Every structure is written in C-alpha cells, then in structure tokens.
Amino acid sequence: MKVITSQGYINEDIVESKKEMLSGETSIELVVWTTGMQDDNGEALCVLSDGHHTYEAAVELGVDVIFTETEHPEGLTGEALLEATWMDSDYHYLDTKENVW
C-alpha cells in the first residue's frame, strides 16, 4: 500500500505544535482511505485526508507512523474519492512527495 495526498501546504508552526504533542511517543496511527486504485507499479493507493501535520511532526521526531486502512465514510472510491479529497496540489506520495501520475 502507498499513501497519497494532494495537500502540499504544511504550516511549520502547526508541525512544531504537533511535535510537542508527540513528545515521548514511539508510534502513532493515522487513518487512510482505500481508493480501489493502483499506481503504475501496481501498488494499492490509499488517501490520507487528515493528519498531514502530525505525519510531518512524527517523521521529524523519528516516531513510527502506522497507517490504518479503511473505507471512506460515504463509500467513495476511485476518481470520486480523489475529487472529494483534493486539497491544493497534484496527488503525490506522502513519503517521497513525488507525483503519482
């Protein structure tokens, strides 16, 4: 599974606040939604819709991030899900920032 997002903007003040909240944690859990789609390498794609600043803080602190895969609350998948969760940039891999398509 690969986690994707279309949120490009990250507020460093929020990340700093999240880092304070994560102090002492060894792992966190973030929910991702199943898209029912695959990338060009055949990897299943899931969308992170919330927790971007927490993710960045965890990465900076070396805290393990565990992604829990679930279906969208309204049952959206595919293009409908991507349109509903689009934020401010092209869809890219959360970990590498490289565009998916």
C-alpha positions as CSV (number, residue, x, y, z in Angstrom):
1,M,0.0,0.0,0.0
2,K,1.2,3.5,-0.9
3,V,-0.3,6.6,0.8
4,I,-1.0,9.6,-1.4
5,T,-2.3,13.1,-0.7
6,S,-3.0,16.3,-2.6
7,Q,-2.1,18.6,0.4
8,G,1.1,20.4,-0.4
9,Y,0.9,23.2,2.1
10,I,2.4,22.5,5.5
11,N,2.4,25.1,8.3
12,E,5.6,24.8,10.2
13,D,4.1,26.4,13.3
14,I,1.5,23.6,13.4
15,V,4.2,21.0,12.9
16,E,6.1,22.4,15.9
17,S,2.9,22.2,18.0
18,K,2.3,18.6,16.9
19,K,5.9,17.7,17.8
20,E,5.3,18.9,21.3
21,M,2.2,16.8,21.5
22,L,4.1,13.7,20.2
23,S,6.9,14.1,22.7
24,G,7.6,10.7,24.3
25,E,5.6,8.7,21.7
26,T,7.1,5.8,19.9
27,S,4.3,5.4,17.3
28,I,1.2,7.0,16.1
29,E,-1.8,5.8,14.0
30,L,-3.2,7.6,11.1
31,V,-6.3,6.6,9.1
32,V,-6.1,6.3,5.3
33,W,-9.0,5.7,2.9
34,T,-8.9,2.9,0.3
35,T,-9.1,4.2,-3.2
36,G,-9.6,0.9,-5.1
37,M,-6.9,2.2,-7.4
38,Q,-3.3,1.2,-8.1
39,D,-0.3,3.3,-9.2
40,D,1.8,2.5,-12.3
41,N,3.8,-0.1,-10.3
42,G,0.7,-2.0,-9.2
43,E,0.8,-0.7,-5.6
44,A,-2.6,-0.2,-4.0
45,L,-3.3,3.5,-3.2
46,C,-4.8,5.0,-0.1
47,V,-5.5,8.7,0.6
48,L,-4.6,10.5,3.8
49,S,-7.2,13.0,4.3
50,D,-6.3,14.2,7.8
51,G,-3.2,14.3,9.9
52,H,-0.7,15.8,7.5
53,H,0.9,18.0,10.1
54,T,1.0,15.1,12.6
55,Y,2.7,12.9,10.0
56,E,5.4,15.6,9.3
57,A,6.0,16.0,13.0
58,A,6.3,12.3,13.6
59,V,8.8,11.9,10.7
60,E,10.9,14.7,12.1
61,L,10.9,13.1,15.5
62,G,11.5,9.6,14.2
63,V,8.2,8.4,15.6
64,D,6.8,5.3,13.7
65,V,3.7,6.0,11.7
66,I,1.2,3.2,11.4
67,F,-1.4,3.6,8.7
68,T,-4.8,2.0,9.3
69,E,-6.6,1.4,6.0
70,T,-10.4,1.8,5.9
71,E,-13.2,2.7,3.5
72,H,-14.3,6.3,3.1
73,P,-17.3,7.0,5.4
74,E,-19.5,7.7,2.4
75,G,-18.2,4.7,0.4
76,L,-16.4,6.8,-2.2
77,T,-13.6,5.2,-4.2
78,G,-11.6,5.9,-7.4
79,E,-11.9,9.3,-9.1
80,A,-14.9,10.3,-6.9
81,L,-12.8,9.9,-3.8
82,L,-9.8,11.7,-5.3
83,E,-12.1,14.6,-6.3
84,A,-13.7,14.8,-2.9
85,T,-10.4,14.8,-1.0
86,W,-8.4,17.1,-3.4
87,M,-6.7,19.9,-1.5
88,D,-4.2,22.2,-3.1
89,S,-1.7,20.3,-5.3
90,D,-1.3,17.2,-7.6
91,Y,-1.7,13.9,-5.9
92,H,1.7,12.8,-4.7
93,Y,3.2,10.1,-2.5
94,L,3.1,11.2,1.1
95,D,6.6,9.8,1.9
96,T,8.6,11.0,-1.2
97,K,6.4,14.0,-2.4
98,E,6.8,12.5,-6.0
99,N,3.7,12.9,-8.2
100,V,1.7,9.7,-8.5
101,W,0.6,10.4,-12.2
